């Protein structure tokens, strides 16, 4: 293989086949030798609903949090592997149950 500046051979990208460069002496692949193939590892599915299965949204609103509340909520979400949104919905459901209403989740 030809070498790049710095002395390292060029790297093949993901899902590519390493092919010899034309014109190199000895670059012909011996008969029966298999090309190098790199396959991507499957990625872990992110938490939450899969795309396309979202609930109907009746309303949207903005919540303004001070720095300490936002930091505490973010740390809780990270430690539980959940989103801020899911924690907010849980908090609303808990408040509704506490005040005599019924949570929706």
Secondary structure by P-SEA (a helix, b strand, c coil): cccccccccccccccccccccccccccccccccccbbbbbccccccccccccccccccbbbbbbbcaaaaaaaaaaaaaacccaaaaaaaaaaaaaaaacccccc
